[in-house]
Structures are given as structure tokens and as C-alpha cells.
Amino acid sequence: MTSKITFNELRKIKDSLPDGSIKKLAQEFAVSEETVRNYFGGANYVKGSTVGIHMEPGPNGGIVLLDDTAILDRAKELIEP
């Protein structure tokens, strides 16, 4: 399922994750930790791969179109008490 979110909102979710969440997400989705970081706006494609995000310039850091929201949905679950 595709979804639109601002870059700033995406980074806020990443920054709100509890310690160790990047590693946990990487294990759950069988990808590298750098790939998870790339999903949240990182750009290390030497150690991580692309993850189906498309960025367009605009307010609040721009608009990000996510091809698959599975990592985002799981990250939101990890943030909620």
C-alpha cells in the first residue's frame, strides 16, 4: 500500500523510536540496518539498499511517497505504549 507523508513527519517518527528499534526493524524485515535508515530518509546506498521511497521538494522537508508502508506501520507500533 502506498502512502504520502512529509519528510519532517517521517524523520520525527524515526527520531521517536526507542533505542534498538532500527536493529529490531531490520531483523523483522530481513534487511540491513542501513536499509531501514534509508527508509526514514537516509542515503547510505553503499551499506544499505533503496526501499521504495520517492521524494518531491515542498514544505516540511518535501513530500515522501512510500511504495510500501510495512516498516512505517511497524515503527508506529513500536512508538505507541
C-alpha positions in Angstrom: 0.0 0.0 0.0 1.4 3.4 -0.9 1.3 6.4 1.4 2.3 10.1 1.4 4.0 11.7 4.3 6.2 14.8 4.7 9.9 14.3 5.2 9.8 16.0 8.5 7.0 13.7 9.8 8.9 10.7 8.6 12.1 11.9 10.4 10.1 12.6 13.6 8.8 9.0 13.6 12.4 7.7 13.2 13.6 10.0 16.0 10.8 8.9 18.3 11.7 5.2 18.1 13.0 3.6 21.3 16.7 2.6 21.4 17.4 -0.6 19.4 14.3 -0.2 17.1 16.4 0.2 13.9 18.0 -3.1 14.6 14.7 -4.7 15.5 13.0 -3.5 12.3 16.0 -4.7 10.2 15.7 -8.2 11.7 11.9 -8.3 11.4 12.0 -7.3 7.7 15.2 -9.2 6.9 17.1 -6.1 5.6 20.2 -4.3 6.8 20.0 -1.6 9.5 21.2 1.0 6.8 18.3 0.0 4.6 15.9 0.8 7.5 17.7 4.1 8.0 17.3 4.8 4.2 13.6 4.1 4.5 13.5 7.0 7.0 15.3 9.4 4.7 18.9 8.3 5.0 21.1 8.0 1.9 23.7 5.3 2.6 23.4 3.1 -0.5 26.8 1.5 -0.1 25.8 -0.5 3.0 22.0 -0.2 2.6 19.7 -0.5 -0.4 16.8 1.5 -1.7 13.4 0.9 -0.2 10.8 2.3 -2.5 10.7 5.9 -1.3 10.3 8.8 -3.7 10.9 12.4 -2.6 9.5 15.6 -4.0 10.5 19.1 -2.9 8.0 21.0 -0.9 7.1 22.4 2.5 8.1 20.5 5.7 11.1 18.9 4.0 9.1 17.8 1.0 6.7 15.0 0.3 7.7 11.4 0.5 5.8 8.7 -1.3 6.3 5.3 0.2 5.7 2.3 -2.0 5.2 0.0 1.0 4.2 1.2 4.5 5.0 -2.0 6.4 8.1 -0.6 8.0 6.4 2.7 8.8 3.4 0.9 10.3 5.6 -1.3 12.5 7.6 1.7 13.6 4.5 3.5 14.7 3.5 0.3 16.7 6.9 0.4 18.5 6.4 4.1 19.4 2.9 3.6 20.9 2.9 2.5 24.5 
